[in-house]
Amino acid sequence: MSSESNMQATNQTGTSEGSAPGRSQWSGKLAFILAGAASAVGLGNLWRFPTLAAKYGGGMFLLTYLVLAFTFGVSLLLLETALGRKTKLSVIGAFATLRHRWKFVGVLAAAVPFIITPYYCIIGGWVTKYLVSYIAETPGSIAADGFFGGFITSPDASYLFMLVFMVLCFVVVLLGVKNGIEKANLVMMPLLLVMAIAIAIFVLMQPGALEGAAYYLIPDFSKFSPELLINALGQMFYSLSLAMGIMVTYGSYLQKKTNLASSCASIAGFDVVVSFLAGLMIVPAAFMAMGIGEGGVMAAGPSLMFVSLPGVFESMGAAAQVIGAVFFVLVLFAAMTSAISLIEACASIVHDGTHWSRNRSIAVVAVYVIVVGAFVNSGYNALSFIEPMGAGSSLLDFFDFISNSVLMPIVALLTCIFVGWIIKPKTIEDEVRVSSPFKLAKPWAVIIKYIAPVLIVIILASNVIPLLFPAA
């Protein structure tokens, strides 16, 4: 059947010929919102957003991020989710059904979760290790120089905790969409919010924290700059699980009656709230304990999470062990919810492409993640001599760069071109209108056709140019 005939079949039945009649479904709108939010809320919210907020104007960065999330971010979320619901397929099948010649975009998008999942499970293992350490060891020993480095370079412990984290996530996925992912999110997401609020309140009660809170909360418009905009744009793009095949997969499990526009806005809102709370936990603490001062630079990424923050917790005296343990439970939940969505996307891609059973597809993904994860993890020990991006870099850095900095922007750009100029925005608009009016259809189409491609090119250029032309 031609691609045009496929489109007609999809329009008439709400599914495509390739979609399985017994495909899993979310139990309702709330389940989908929690799943989408769980995917969006991850380690980037907790270790990258606070760092960028501290560096780029505090409240001004927060305000810019908020505007971008509810315009650019929601528009792309809606696009991907609608593609999934319309075709009832994961990302490769979705593109192939609507225009077979554009199947390659689905293949590129499918590659992203397969690249990210193994190294994300490695980082999840680091989080698991720190949670166990805050239960079994003293805060001083965890904050000591060399604790993190000694762990990740170990020839056994780092692999063991990677496997522990993997088991936790794969068990949830094996239980299914409703009995596994839905129920896990229903527990973890509210608890994550409660813990984030509790830690933020505790931090704000500490001496000196209010100065950092004021910097973080009050916008100073003189701080706005192109660099701030680019970094807020990049953070928003990566934080919302865009161009990873996840939201197409999750959209394919949606009932036709679910309001797409309000659901996607709720997902973006949840992501903004968690990012906001992460900054409220960490930026005042950085002012208080690290002495970074206004506009100062604090550690980013793993260094912030696994080196700097344990030092901050140690400075809290008797509360250090409890705060550290609660914080890493929160981080574990954030890591697990994102990893579960990545695994589910991979399993759905395998299932749709091979028509194997769900359990067999998950088993294949598990073997793949173990093998590739072990290889990437060896970049910190047995294969540490491999420095693919220059001195001091690791295999994990390389995998992260290829997936996040190169493939994801390219996939997002091609997706916007595909919807905006090939199948036309009306294809998606009609899908959105199946469940609710789409009053903002015209502005949405303008964003997808004109604004989003420009912004995505800016993201891609800001990622690649510094690597190709490093500063002298």
SEDOSE-906642 format. One record per residue (C-alpha): x, y, z. Coordinates in steps of 0.25 Angstrom, whole numbers, plus 2048, in hexadecimal, padded with zeros to 3 digits. Last residue first. Example, Ala and Ser with C-alpha at 12.3 -4.5 7.8 and 13.67 -1.06 7.14 Angstrom:
REM residues 2
ATOM    px    py    pz
ATOM   837   7FC   81D
ATOM   831   7EE   81F
//
This chain:
REM residues 472
ATOM    px    py    pz
ATOM   8AA   874   857
ATOM   89B   872   857
ATOM   897   865   851
ATOM   892   865   842
ATOM   88C   858   83F
ATOM   888   855   84D
ATOM   883   863   850
ATOM   87B   863   843
ATOM   873   856   846
ATOM   86B   859   852
ATOM   868   868   84F
ATOM   865   864   841
ATOM   85B   859   844
ATOM   854   862   84E
ATOM   853   86E   844
ATOM   84E   864   839
ATOM   843   860   843
ATOM   83F   86E   845
ATOM   83E   871   836
ATOM   836   864   834
ATOM   82D   868   840
ATOM   829   875   83A
ATOM   825   873   82C
ATOM   81C   867   829
ATOM   81A   861   838
ATOM   818   86F   83E
ATOM   80F   874   833
ATOM   807   867   834
ATOM   805   869   843
ATOM   801   878   841
ATOM   7F6   873   837
ATOM   7F1   867   840
ATOM   7F0   86F   84C
ATOM   7E1   86D   84E
ATOM   7E2   85E   84C
ATOM   7D5   858   851
ATOM   7D5   84B   858
ATOM   7D6   83C   856
ATOM   7D7   83A   847
ATOM   7DB   848   845
ATOM   7EA   844   849
ATOM   7EA   83A   83D
ATOM   7E4   844   834
ATOM   7EF   84E   838
ATOM   7FA   844   835
ATOM   7F6   841   827
ATOM   7F3   850   826
ATOM   802   853   828
ATOM   806   84F   81A
ATOM   80A   840   817
ATOM   817   846   810
ATOM   819   854   814
ATOM   816   856   823
ATOM   815   848   827
ATOM   821   843   820
ATOM   829   850   822
ATOM   826   850   831
ATOM   82A   841   832
ATOM   837   844   82A
ATOM   83B   84F   834
ATOM   837   846   840
ATOM   83F   83A   83A
ATOM   84C   843   838
ATOM   84B   84A   845
ATOM   84A   83C   84C
ATOM   855   836   844
ATOM   860   840   846
ATOM   861   845   854
ATOM   859   83B   85C
ATOM   85C   82E   855
ATOM   86A   830   84F
ATOM   86E   838   85B
ATOM   869   82F   866
ATOM   870   823   85F
ATOM   87D   82A   85E
ATOM   87C   82F   86D
ATOM   879   820   871
ATOM   885   81B   869
ATOM   88E   825   872
ATOM   894   832   870
ATOM   8A0   837   878
ATOM   8A9   83A   86C
ATOM   8A1   83B   85F
ATOM   893   837   85B
ATOM   896   828   859
ATOM   89F   826   865
ATOM   8A1   817   865
ATOM   8AC   814   86F
ATOM   8A1   812   879
ATOM   89E   805   873
ATOM   89F   7FC   87F
ATOM   89B   807   889
ATOM   892   813   886
ATOM   88F   80F   877
ATOM   88B   801   87C
ATOM   87E   807   880
ATOM   87B   809   871
ATOM   87E   7FB   86E
ATOM   876   7F5   87A
ATOM   86A   7FE   875
ATOM   86B   7F9   867
ATOM   86A   7EA   86C
ATOM   860   7ED   877
ATOM   858   7F6   86E
ATOM   857   7EC   863
ATOM   854   7E0   86C
ATOM   848   7E9   872
ATOM   843   7ED   864
ATOM   842   7DF   85F
ATOM   83B   7DB   86C
ATOM   831   7E7   86A
ATOM   82E   7E2   85C
ATOM   82C   7D4   861
ATOM   823   7D9   86C
ATOM   81A   7E1   862
ATOM   819   7D5   859
ATOM   820   7D6   84B
ATOM   81A   7DF   840
ATOM   828   7E2   83B
ATOM   827   7F1   839
ATOM   81B   7F4   842
ATOM   821   7EC   84D
ATOM   82F   7F1   84B
ATOM   82B   800   84B
ATOM   821   7FD   857
ATOM   82D   7F7   85F
ATOM   836   803   85C
ATOM   82B   80D   860
ATOM   828   805   86D
ATOM   837   805   870
ATOM   838   814   86F
ATOM   82B   817   876
ATOM   830   80E   882
ATOM   83D   815   882
ATOM   836   822   884
ATOM   82E   81D   88F
ATOM   83A   817   895
ATOM   843   823   895
ATOM   838   82C   89C
ATOM   835   821   8A6
ATOM   844   81F   8A9
ATOM   846   82E   8AA
ATOM   83B   82F   8B5
ATOM   840   823   8BC
ATOM   84E   82B   8BB
ATOM   848   837   8C2
ATOM   842   82F   8CD
ATOM   84F   828   8D0
ATOM   857   835   8D0
ATOM   84D   83C   8D8
ATOM   84D   831   8E2
ATOM   85C   830   8E3
ATOM   85E   83E   8E4
ATOM   854   842   8EE
ATOM   85E   841   8FA
ATOM   868   84B   8F3
ATOM   863   853   8E7
ATOM   871   854   8E2
ATOM   871   846   8DE
ATOM   865   848   8D4
ATOM   86D   853   8CD
ATOM   879   84A   8CB
ATOM   870   83F   8C6
ATOM   86B   84A   8BC
ATOM   878   84D   8B6
ATOM   87D   83F   8B3
ATOM   872   836   8AE
ATOM   867   83F   8A9
ATOM   86F   84C   8A5
ATOM   87B   844   89F
ATOM   871   83B   898
ATOM   86B   846   890
ATOM   870   854   893
ATOM   879   85A   89E
ATOM   876   868   8A2
ATOM   879   875   89B
ATOM   876   883   8A1
ATOM   86C   88C   89C
ATOM   868   891   8AA
ATOM   871   88A   8B4
ATOM   878   87C   8B3
ATOM   87A   87B   8C2
ATOM   879   86C   8C2
ATOM   870   86A   8CE
ATOM   866   875   8CE
ATOM   866   87A   8C0
ATOM   866   86B   8BB
ATOM   85B   868   8C5
ATOM   853   873   8BF
ATOM   855   86E   8B1
ATOM   853   85F   8B5
ATOM   845   85D   8BB
ATOM   83E   869   8B4
ATOM   845   865   8A7
ATOM   83F   857   8A8
ATOM   832   85D   8AC
ATOM   831   865   89F
ATOM   835   859   897
ATOM   82B   851   89D
ATOM   820   85B   89B
ATOM   824   85D   88C
ATOM   824   84E   889
ATOM   816   84E   88F
ATOM   811   85A   887
ATOM   817   853   87A
ATOM   80F   847   87D
ATOM   802   84F   880
ATOM   804   857   873
ATOM   805   849   86C
ATOM   7F8   844   873
ATOM   7F1   851   870
ATOM   7F4   850   861
ATOM   7F1   841   85F
ATOM   7E4   840   866
ATOM   7E2   831   868
ATOM   7D6   82B   860
ATOM   7DE   824   856
ATOM   7E4   81B   860
ATOM   7F3   81D   862
ATOM   7FD   811   860
ATOM   803   817   853
ATOM   806   824   85A
ATOM   80F   81D   864
ATOM   817   817   858
ATOM   817   825   851
ATOM   81B   82B   85E
ATOM   827   822   860
ATOM   82D   822   852
ATOM   838   82B   856
ATOM   836   838   84F
ATOM   830   83F   85B
ATOM   832   839   869
ATOM   82D   846   870
ATOM   83B   849   876
ATOM   843   849   86A
ATOM   83C   854   863
ATOM   83A   85C   86F
ATOM   848   85C   873
ATOM   84C   860   865
ATOM   843   86B   864
ATOM   847   870   872
ATOM   856   86F   86D
ATOM   853   877   860
ATOM   84B   882   867
ATOM   856   884   872
ATOM   861   885   867
ATOM   858   88F   85F
ATOM   858   897   86C
ATOM   84E   89B   877
ATOM   855   89F   884
ATOM   850   8AE   883
ATOM   842   8A8   885
ATOM   845   8A4   893
ATOM   83A   89A   896
ATOM   838   897   8A5
ATOM   837   888   8A9
ATOM   845   883   8A8
ATOM   84D   88F   8AD
ATOM   842   890   8B9
ATOM   844   882   8BC
ATOM   853   883   8BD
ATOM   852   88F   8C7
ATOM   847   886   8CE
ATOM   851   87B   8D1
ATOM   85B   883   8DA
ATOM   857   87B   8E6
ATOM   84F   86E   8E3
ATOM   83F   86F   8E3
ATOM   840   870   8D3
ATOM   847   862   8D3
ATOM   83C   85C   8DC
ATOM   831   861   8D3
ATOM   838   85C   8C6
ATOM   83A   84F   8CC
ATOM   82B   84D   8D0
ATOM   827   852   8C2
ATOM   830   849   8BB
ATOM   82B   83D   8C4
ATOM   81D   840   8C1
ATOM   81F   841   8B2
ATOM   826   834   8B1
ATOM   81C   82E   8BA
ATOM   811   832   8B0
ATOM   819   82D   8A4
ATOM   81E   820   8AA
ATOM   810   81A   8AE
ATOM   807   81C   8A2
ATOM   814   81B   89A
ATOM   816   80D   89E
ATOM   807   809   89C
ATOM   807   80F   88E
ATOM   814   808   88A
ATOM   811   7FA   88F
ATOM   803   7F6   890
ATOM   7FD   7FF   885
ATOM   809   7FF   87B
ATOM   80E   7F2   87F
ATOM   815   7EA   88A
ATOM   821   7E8   882
ATOM   823   7F7   882
ATOM   824   7F8   891
ATOM   82D   7EC   892
ATOM   836   7F2   887
ATOM   838   7FF   890
ATOM   83C   7F8   89D
ATOM   844   7EE   896
ATOM   84C   7F9   88E
ATOM   84F   800   89B
ATOM   855   7F4   8A2
ATOM   85D   7F1   895
ATOM   863   7FE   895
ATOM   866   7FC   8A4
ATOM   86E   7F0   8A1
ATOM   875   7F6   895
ATOM   87A   801   89E
ATOM   87E   7F8   8A9
ATOM   886   7EF   8A1
ATOM   892   7F5   899
ATOM   892   802   8A2
ATOM   894   80E   899
ATOM   886   814   89C
ATOM   888   811   8AB
ATOM   896   817   8AE
ATOM   892   823   8A6
ATOM   886   825   8AF
ATOM   88D   823   8BC
ATOM   89A   82A   8B8
ATOM   899   836   8C1
ATOM   890   834   8CD
ATOM   881   838   8CC
ATOM   87D   829   8CD
ATOM   886   827   8D9
ATOM   881   833   8E0
ATOM   872   82F   8DE
ATOM   874   822   8E5
ATOM   871   815   8DF
ATOM   866   80B   8DE
ATOM   85A   813   8DA
ATOM   861   81E   8D3
ATOM   869   814   8CC
ATOM   85D   80C   8C7
ATOM   858   819   8C1
ATOM   865   81D   8BB
ATOM   866   80F   8B5
ATOM   858   810   8AF
ATOM   85C   81E   8A9
ATOM   868   818   8A3
ATOM   861   80C   89D
ATOM   857   816   897
ATOM   863   81C   890
ATOM   866   80F   88A
ATOM   858   80D   886
ATOM   858   81A   87F
ATOM   864   815   877
ATOM   85D   809   872
ATOM   84F   810   86F
ATOM   855   81C   867
ATOM   85A   815   85B
ATOM   84E   80C   859
ATOM   845   818   85D
ATOM   84B   820   851
ATOM   84B   816   846
ATOM   83C   815   845
ATOM   83C   824   841
ATOM   846   821   836
ATOM   83D   815   832
ATOM   831   81E   832
ATOM   838   829   82A
ATOM   83B   81E   820
ATOM   82D   81A   81E
ATOM   82B   827   816
ATOM   82A   820   809
ATOM   81E   818   80F
ATOM   816   824   812
ATOM   80B   823   81D
ATOM   80D   814   820
ATOM   81C   815   81F
ATOM   81D   820   829
ATOM   814   81A   833
ATOM   81A   80C   831
ATOM   828   811   834
ATOM   823   819   841
ATOM   81A   80F   848
ATOM   80C   80C   842
ATOM   7FE   810   845
ATOM   7FE   818   838
ATOM   7F6   824   83D
ATOM   7FA   823   84C
ATOM   809   822   849
ATOM   809   82E   83F
ATOM   800   836   849
ATOM   80A   834   854
ATOM   816   838   84C
ATOM   80F   845   847
ATOM   809   848   854
ATOM   816   847   85B
ATOM   81C   850   850
ATOM   812   85B   853
ATOM   813   85A   862
ATOM   822   85C   861
ATOM   822   868   858
ATOM   817   870   85F
ATOM   815   86B   86E
ATOM   823   867   870
ATOM   829   873   869
ATOM   822   87D   872
ATOM   826   875   87F
ATOM   834   874   87B
ATOM   835   883   879
ATOM   82F   885   886
ATOM   839   87C   88D
ATOM   845   882   886
ATOM   841   890   88A
ATOM   83E   88B   899
ATOM   84D   886   89A
ATOM   855   88E   890
ATOM   85C   884   888
ATOM   866   87C   890
ATOM   85D   878   89C
ATOM   852   875   893
ATOM   85B   86D   88A
ATOM   860   865   896
ATOM   852   863   89C
ATOM   84D   85E   88E
ATOM   858   854   88C
ATOM   859   84B   898
ATOM   84A   849   89C
ATOM   842   84B   890
ATOM   84D   845   887
ATOM   84C   838   890
ATOM   83E   836   88C
ATOM   830   83B   88C
ATOM   82B   83A   87D
ATOM   828   82C   87E
ATOM   821   82D   88B
ATOM   819   838   885
ATOM   815   830   879
ATOM   811   824   882
ATOM   80A   82D   88C
ATOM   802   834   881
ATOM   7FF   827   87A
ATOM   7FA   821   887
ATOM   7F2   82E   88A
ATOM   7EB   82D   87C
ATOM   7E6   81F   87E
ATOM   7E9   810   87F
ATOM   7F5   811   876
ATOM   7F3   808   86A
ATOM   7FB   7FB   866
ATOM   7FA   7F6   858
ATOM   7F0   7EA   856
ATOM   7ED   7EE   847
ATOM   7FB   7F0   844
ATOM   7FF   7FB   83B
ATOM   804   7F8   82D
ATOM   7F7   7FC   825
ATOM   7F6   809   82C
ATOM   7ED   80E   837
ATOM   7E2   818   838
ATOM   7DA   811   82E
ATOM   7D6   81A   823
ATOM   7E2   824   824
ATOM   7EC   818   826
ATOM   7E7   811   81A
ATOM   7E7   81E   812
ATOM   7F6   820   816
ATOM   7FA   812   812
ATOM   7F3   814   805
ATOM   7FC   820   803
ATOM   808   818   807
ATOM   805   80E   7FD
ATOM   800   800   800
//
